[in-house]
Amino acid sequence: MTDWEPQTAAGKVLWHFTMSLDGFVAGPNHSMDWMTGFSVRPGLIGEYVETTGAVLGGRAGWDLAGHKPYGGAWTGPLFVLTHHPEDAEPVDGVTFLNCDPAEAVRIALAAAGGKNVEVFSPTIGRQLLELGLIDEIDLHIAPVLLGEGIRLYDNADGVPIRLRRVGEVDPVEVVNLRYRPDAPAV
């Protein structure tokens, strides 16, 4: 089974995360230490580095974890959406925005120069999805169960959002995964 077609720079708005099998994109307090020790398809990181023109994230994740997309391999305009930009510590290449999510996407798309905008925030991604402004959701499922943390999608009162897979497979086919627990460390 193939992942999907290679990522392209087409001015898309991508909601992009590595996610645990139980639906978390960060551990408690936005911790990301759980993301080590996994392999990815060769060239995958390079695809995103080459096709990303701007990144949009949220203040909570920024304040707790900071962010160097792709370990610093990607450089470009990074926008942090916040209700209080006045108390943000200035950082080169980072613009703190106080506007609605649709305006933040418009600003990021203009800065992306025809490349994609990657959304690295569950909250902002959910809002953009509700506004019809997410073009794709790119998820990389890591073989780990976190049990708690920051979920990709929370919308307790909402209706289910149906998705269609991208690529050469049936767009509504269920994805089948099979894992076995690692032997516990002795």
C-alpha positions, 0 to 999 in steps of 0.5 A: 500500500502506498502512502499517497501521491508526493506533496506538491506546492500548489498554494494549498492550506494543509493541516499537517501533523504526525499523530499518535495512533490514539489521536494525539498530536502532542503530549501533555503541555504540548510536549513533543519528546514522544516523536523520536525513534520513528522512521519515515518514507525516504524523501518525505521531509524534503517534500514538505520543506520544498513545498511549504511557503509559510507556516501558521501555528497557535500561541499555546504551542509556540509558547510551550514548545517554540518551533523550528519546522522540520528541525530547522531544515525549512525556513520561511515566514512563520505566523503565530495566531494570538489574542495578545501579540503585544506580550509576545517576545519578538523572534526573527521570521515570526509574525504574531497575528491578532485576527480571525483564522480566515484572515490569518490564512489570507496573510499566510497564503500571500506570504507563501508565494504560491507554495503551501501553507502548513497549519500546525495547530489543532485549534486553528485547523478545526476552525479553518476546517469549519470555515471550509479553508482546509484543502488537505489534512496530511497525517503521519500515524506514529506507532505509539499510544500516548493516552493523553495530550493535545488531540488533533480534533475536538468538536464535541457538539459537531457533526462528523466530518467525512474525508476522502483519501488522496491518491490511487486508492478508493477515496472512502476506503477504510485504512487498515493498520496492524501493530503489535506491542513492543516487548517491555524494557527489562 
